[in-house]
Amino acid sequence: MSGVVVVGSINADLGVRVARHPKPGETLLGAGGGITPGGKGANQALAASLQGADVTMIGAVGSDPYAAPATTLLRESGVNLDAVDITGETTGLAVIAVADDGENTIIFVPGANATVTDEQVRQHADALREAEITLLQGEIPASGFAAATELAGGRVVVNLAPVIDVPRDALLKADPIMANEHEAGLILEQLGVQAATEEPRELATALLEAGFTSVVLTLGAHGALVATPEKIMDIPTPKVQAVDTTGAGDAFAGAFVARLLAGDDMVAAARHAARVGAFTTLSAGAQNSYPGLAAVLPEVQG
Ligand code: ADP
């Protein structure tokens, strides 16, 4: 068994800038129009690969002009894309308009990502059986998610973002379940637990009580938390002047599994992942701000 298989979304992000958002029916001039690669699955696959992991991606794109820019950084970093199917749908597309006041609107077209169903995932069963880690998010259909957890021969790591409804037994295979505070609350709700708290330690404890083997909560500038039934550990993050936190959580997830594969325990892996997450906030964008092994990561002070 070796490496990580990421079963997840692949998108092209089409970014435009406007002075203000148009009203319905209105036409405005804008700027930009560049395409950058995105999708939580692709982001996490790239982050893991750049941090030294052997990565295979299971997913889908369209046979359209968006497929190449959506996968270019994955290809360049050496992610195995043999199990990325080319479908008749469009490549997943996020049309992102950012106004001068910083407020953004996003129109998301799932496109080919919606074809990553039970049937599609089963066609790549061998890769899942042989993977040391299977890494999942919430941007593919629940049936594909469930099939991946069933076929996974190794450890299953889940960052259920966004929080979609998935079968309970599939979700509880996560070791760890990885979430931010908001997602943690929604996951507890999905499991029928009424969590009257936003306090990270209480959320982590509630997730363990709900049946997870381990929990990782990411807490932005407050770092992260690693919880097992034995202990809960605070993970510090470097103090940085954050410019753009887009994709920091995905960088954390990818770097975390890369370090697990390299032999770290969860606490050591999360300490490194927090520094990778902080690094990505120092420049704009998601995938293009992810560090390779040669990058100098910010240090945790004190
Ligand atoms: P998500 O995008 O999923 O909510 P977070 O914002 O918690 O994820 O970011 C993931 C990790 O990136 C954090 O655990 C932290 O280590 C790092 N990080 C994010 N924002 C900052 C920040 N402003 N300063 C320092 N580290 C950060």
Residues whose N, C-alpha, C, O or C-beta is under 5 A from the ligand:
A	BS01	ADP	N180 T218 L219 G220 A221 G223 A224 T237 P238 V240 A242 T245 A248 G249 F252 A273 A274 G277 A278 T281
